[in-house]
Amino acid sequence: MGEIVNLKRVRKAKTRAAKEETAAENRIRHGTSKAERSLTKARSEKRDEDLARHRLDPHKPLEE
């Protein structure tokens, strides 16, 4: 004979696990502080400026 399972508890546990998974994804997506975002943006802009300085034709716009 199989193990007796309370379906209400199983359903609630499944719902909690799904919510925790969604929360983990949101923490990754929205979890950066303003300082980290500004640092990333500054590094990206500096990288773009450095690449633009090495262009053979500096007046030609970058193709994006």
N, CA, C and O atoms as a GROMACS GRO file, in nm:
protein
  256
    1MET      N    1   0.084  -0.118   0.000
    1MET     CA    2   0.000   0.000   0.000
    1MET      C    3   0.089   0.124   0.000
    1MET      O    4   0.197   0.124   0.058
    2GLY      N    5   0.043   0.229  -0.065
    2GLY     CA    6   0.121   0.351  -0.080
    2GLY      C    7   0.117   0.440   0.043
    2GLY      O    8   0.042   0.416   0.137
    3GLU      N    9   0.197   0.541   0.038
    3GLU     CA   10   0.205   0.636   0.148
    3GLU      C   11   0.086   0.731   0.141
    3GLU      O   12   0.046   0.775   0.033
    4ILE      N   13   0.028   0.763   0.257
    4ILE     CA   14  -0.085   0.854   0.263
    4ILE      C   15  -0.032   0.997   0.254
    4ILE      O   16   0.059   1.036   0.327
    5VAL      N   17  -0.092   1.074   0.163
    5VAL     CA   18  -0.044   1.209   0.137
    5VAL      C   19  -0.160   1.307   0.153
    5VAL      O   20  -0.270   1.283   0.104
    6ASN      N   21  -0.135   1.416   0.223
    6ASN     CA   22  -0.234   1.521   0.236
    6ASN      C   23  -0.223   1.609   0.112
    6ASN      O   24  -0.124   1.680   0.095
    7LEU      N   25  -0.324   1.604   0.025
    7LEU     CA   26  -0.319   1.675  -0.102
    7LEU      C   27  -0.312   1.826  -0.084
    7LEU      O   28  -0.250   1.896  -0.164
    8LYS      N   29  -0.375   1.877   0.020
    8LYS     CA   30  -0.373   2.021   0.046
    8LYS      C   31  -0.230   2.068   0.074
    8LYS      O   32  -0.187   2.172   0.024
    9ARG      N   33  -0.157   1.991   0.154
    9ARG     CA   34  -0.017   2.027   0.186
    9ARG      C   35   0.071   2.017   0.062
    9ARG      O   36   0.157   2.102   0.041
   10VAL      N   37   0.050   1.915  -0.019
   10VAL     CA   38   0.129   1.897  -0.141
   10VAL      C   39   0.103   2.014  -0.236
   10VAL      O   40   0.197   2.068  -0.295
   11ARG      N   41  -0.022   2.052  -0.252
   11ARG     CA   42  -0.058   2.162  -0.340
   11ARG      C   43   0.005   2.293  -0.292
   11ARG      O   44   0.058   2.370  -0.372
   12LYS      N   45   0.000   2.318  -0.162
   12LYS     CA   46   0.058   2.440  -0.107
   12LYS      C   47   0.211   2.439  -0.125
   12LYS      O   48   0.269   2.542  -0.158
   13ALA      N   49   0.273   2.326  -0.104
   13ALA     CA   50   0.418   2.316  -0.120
   13ALA      C   51   0.457   2.343  -0.265
   13ALA      O   52   0.558   2.408  -0.291
   14LYS      N   53   0.379   2.292  -0.358
   14LYS     CA   54   0.406   2.312  -0.499
   14LYS      C   55   0.393   2.460  -0.535
   14LYS      O   56   0.475   2.514  -0.610
   15THR      N   57   0.291   2.526  -0.480
   15THR     CA   58   0.271   2.668  -0.504
   15THR      C   59   0.385   2.750  -0.446
   15THR      O   60   0.435   2.842  -0.511
   16ARG      N   61   0.429   2.715  -0.324
   16ARG     CA   62   0.541   2.786  -0.262
   16ARG      C   63   0.669   2.771  -0.344
   16ARG      O   64   0.743   2.867  -0.361
   17ALA      N   65   0.693   2.652  -0.395
   17ALA     CA   66   0.813   2.627  -0.475
   17ALA      C   67   0.810   2.710  -0.604
   17ALA      O   68   0.913   2.763  -0.646
   18ALA      N   69   0.694   2.720  -0.666
   18ALA     CA   70   0.682   2.799  -0.789
   18ALA      C   71   0.705   2.947  -0.759
   18ALA      O   72   0.772   3.016  -0.836
   19LYS      N   73   0.650   2.996  -0.648
   19LYS     CA   74   0.670   3.136  -0.611
   19LYS      C   75   0.816   3.164  -0.578
   19LYS      O   76   0.868   3.270  -0.613
   20GLU      N   77   0.881   3.072  -0.512
   20GLU     CA   78   1.023   3.089  -0.479
   20GLU      C   79   1.109   3.093  -0.605
   20GLU      O   80   1.204   3.171  -0.614
   21GLU      N   81   1.076   3.011  -0.702
   21GLU     CA   82   1.149   3.010  -0.828
   21GLU      C   83   1.133   3.144  -0.901
   21GLU      O   84   1.230   3.199  -0.953
   22THR      N   85   1.010   3.196  -0.903
   22THR     CA   86   0.985   3.326  -0.965
   22THR      C   87   1.060   3.435  -0.890
   22THR      O   88   1.116   3.525  -0.952
   23ALA      N   89   1.060   3.429  -0.758
   23ALA     CA   90   1.130   3.529  -0.677
   23ALA      C   91   1.280   3.525  -0.704
   23ALA      O   92   1.345   3.630  -0.710
   24ALA      N   93   1.335   3.406  -0.720
   24ALA     CA   94   1.478   3.394  -0.748
   24ALA      C   95   1.513   3.457  -0.883
   24ALA      O   96   1.615   3.524  -0.896
   25GLU      N   97   1.428   3.435  -0.982
   25GLU     CA   98   1.450   3.496  -1.113
   25GLU      C   99   1.443   3.648  -1.103
   25GLU      O  100   1.524   3.717  -1.164
   26ASN      N  101   1.347   3.699  -1.027
   26ASN     CA  102   1.333   3.844  -1.011
   26ASN      C  103   1.451   3.903  -0.935
   26ASN      O  104   1.494   4.014  -0.966
   27ARG      N  105   1.504   3.831  -0.837
   27ARG     CA  106   1.621   3.881  -0.764
   27ARG      C  107   1.740   3.895  -0.858
   27ARG      O  108   1.816   3.990  -0.848
   28ILE      N  109   1.754   3.801  -0.948
   28ILE     CA  110   1.864   3.808  -1.044
   28ILE      C  111   1.842   3.924  -1.141
   28ILE      O  112   1.933   4.001  -1.169
   29ARG      N  113   1.720   3.935  -1.191
   29ARG     CA  114   1.690   4.037  -1.291
   29ARG      C  115   1.693   4.179  -1.235
   29ARG      O  116   1.748   4.269  -1.298
   30HIS      N  117   1.635   4.199  -1.116
   30HIS     CA  118   1.620   4.333  -1.060
   30HIS      C  119   1.708   4.357  -0.938
   30HIS      O  120   1.690   4.457  -0.869
   31GLY      N  121   1.801   4.269  -0.912
   31GLY     CA  122   1.875   4.275  -0.787
   31GLY      C  123   2.000   4.360  -0.788
   31GLY      O  124   2.075   4.358  -0.690
   32THR      N  125   2.026   4.433  -0.894
   32THR     CA  126   2.147   4.513  -0.895
   32THR      C  127   2.121   4.650  -0.833
   32THR      O  128   2.015   4.709  -0.853
   33SER      N  129   2.217   4.698  -0.759
   33SER     CA  130   2.202   4.829  -0.695
   33SER      C  131   2.228   4.939  -0.797
   33SER      O  132   2.279   4.913  -0.906
   34LYS      N  133   2.194   5.060  -0.761
   34LYS     CA  134   2.214   5.173  -0.850
   34LYS      C  135   2.363   5.193  -0.879
   34LYS      O  136   2.400   5.226  -0.991
   35ALA      N  137   2.446   5.172  -0.780
   35ALA     CA  138   2.590   5.187  -0.798
   35ALA      C  139   2.642   5.084  -0.899
   35ALA      O  140   2.724   5.118  -0.985
   36GLU      N  141   2.597   4.962  -0.890
   36GLU     CA  142   2.640   4.859  -0.985
   36GLU      C  143   2.593   4.891  -1.126
   36GLU      O  144   2.668   4.873  -1.223
   37ARG      N  145   2.468   4.939  -1.139
   37ARG     CA  146   2.416   4.975  -1.271
   37ARG      C  147   2.496   5.090  -1.332
   37ARG      O  148   2.529   5.087  -1.450
   38SER      N  149   2.527   5.191  -1.251
   38SER     CA  150   2.602   5.305  -1.303
   38SER      C  151   2.745   5.265  -1.339
   38SER      O  152   2.800   5.314  -1.438
   39LEU      N  153   2.805   5.176  -1.261
   39LEU     CA  154   2.939   5.128  -1.292
   39LEU      C  155   2.939   5.050  -1.424
   39LEU      O  156   3.028   5.068  -1.506
   40THR      N  157   2.841   4.965  -1.442
   40THR     CA  158   2.830   4.888  -1.566
   40THR      C  159   2.811   4.981  -1.685
   40THR      O  160   2.872   4.962  -1.791
   41LYS      N  161   2.727   5.082  -1.667
   41LYS     CA  162   2.702   5.177  -1.775
   41LYS      C  163   2.829   5.255  -1.808
   41LYS      O  164   2.861   5.274  -1.925
   42ALA      N  165   2.902   5.300  -1.706
   42ALA     CA  166   3.026   5.375  -1.728
   42ALA      C  167   3.129   5.289  -1.799
   42ALA      O  168   3.197   5.337  -1.890
   43ARG      N  169   3.142   5.164  -1.760
   43ARG     CA  170   3.238   5.075  -1.826
   43ARG      C  171   3.200   5.053  -1.972
   43ARG      O  172   3.287   5.050  -2.059
   44SER      N  173   3.072   5.038  -1.998
   44SER     CA  174   3.024   5.017  -2.133
   44SER      C  175   3.053   5.140  -2.220
   44SER      O  176   3.098   5.127  -2.334
   45GLU      N  177   3.026   5.258  -2.166
   45GLU     CA  178   3.052   5.381  -2.240
   45GLU      C  179   3.201   5.398  -2.267
   45GLU      O  180   3.240   5.439  -2.376
   46LYS      N  181   3.284   5.367  -2.169
   46LYS     CA  182   3.430   5.378  -2.187
   46LYS      C  183   3.477   5.281  -2.294
   46LYS      O  184   3.561   5.316  -2.378
   47ARG      N  185   3.426   5.160  -2.293
   47ARG     CA  186   3.463   5.061  -2.394
   47ARG      C  187   3.424   5.111  -2.533
   47ARG      O  188   3.502   5.097  -2.627
   48ASP      N  189   3.305   5.168  -2.546
   48ASP     CA  190   3.262   5.220  -2.675
   48ASP      C  191   3.349   5.337  -2.721
   48ASP      O  192   3.383   5.347  -2.839
   49GLU      N  193   3.385   5.424  -2.628
   49GLU     CA  194   3.472   5.537  -2.662
   49GLU      C  195   3.610   5.489  -2.705
   49GLU      O  196   3.667   5.542  -2.801
   50ASP      N  197   3.665   5.390  -2.634
   50ASP     CA  198   3.795   5.336  -2.670
   50ASP      C  199   3.793   5.274  -2.810
   50ASP      O  200   3.888   5.290  -2.887
   51LEU      N  201   3.686   5.203  -2.841
   51LEU     CA  202   3.674   5.143  -2.974
   51LEU      C  203   3.659   5.252  -3.080
   51LEU      O  204   3.715   5.241  -3.189
   52ALA      N  205   3.584   5.356  -3.048
   52ALA     CA  206   3.563   5.464  -3.145
   52ALA      C  207   3.694   5.538  -3.173
   52ALA      O  208   3.714   5.586  -3.284
   53ARG      N  209   3.782   5.549  -3.076
   53ARG     CA  210   3.910   5.617  -3.097
   53ARG      C  211   4.000   5.543  -3.196
   53ARG      O  212   4.085   5.604  -3.260
   54HIS      N  213   3.981   5.415  -3.207
   54HIS     CA  214   4.066   5.334  -3.294
   54HIS      C  215   4.009   5.317  -3.435
   54HIS      O  216   4.063   5.242  -3.515
   55ARG      N  217   3.900   5.385  -3.463
   55ARG     CA  218   3.841   5.375  -3.597
   55ARG      C  219   3.931   5.444  -3.699
   55ARG      O  220   3.994   5.545  -3.668
   56LEU      N  221   3.937   5.390  -3.819
   56LEU     CA  222   4.017   5.450  -3.924
   56LEU      C  223   3.953   5.578  -3.976
   56LEU      O  224   4.023   5.675  -4.007
   57ASP      N  225   3.821   5.579  -3.984
   57ASP     CA  226   3.749   5.698  -4.029
   57ASP      C  227   3.665   5.747  -3.911
   57ASP      O  228   3.553   5.699  -3.892
   58PRO      N  229   3.716   5.842  -3.831
   58PRO     CA  230   3.645   5.883  -3.710
   58PRO      C  231   3.513   5.956  -3.735
   58PRO      O  232   3.432   5.968  -3.644
   59HIS      N  233   3.490   6.004  -3.856
   59HIS     CA  234   3.367   6.078  -3.885
   59HIS      C  235   3.253   5.987  -3.927
   59HIS      O  236   3.138   6.029  -3.930
   60LYS      N  237   3.285   5.864  -3.959
   60LYS     CA  238   3.182   5.769  -4.000
   60LYS      C  239   3.112   5.717  -3.875
   60LYS      O  240   3.179   5.674  -3.780
   61PRO      N  241   2.977   5.719  -3.871
   61PRO     CA  242   2.906   5.672  -3.751
   61PRO      C  243   2.918   5.521  -3.734
   61PRO      O  244   2.938   5.446  -3.830
   62LEU      N  245   2.904   5.478  -3.609
   62LEU     CA  246   2.909   5.335  -3.579
   62LEU      C  247   2.783   5.267  -3.630
   62LEU      O  248   2.673   5.321  -3.618
   63GLU      N  249   2.799   5.149  -3.686
   63GLU     CA  250   2.684   5.071  -3.728
   63GLU      C  251   2.639   4.984  -3.613
   63GLU      O  252   2.718   4.908  -3.558
   64GLU      N  253   2.513   4.996  -3.577
   64GLU     CA  254   2.463   4.919  -3.463
   64GLU      C  255   2.362   4.820  -3.506
   64GLU      O  256   2.309   4.746  -3.423
   0.00000   0.00000   0.00000
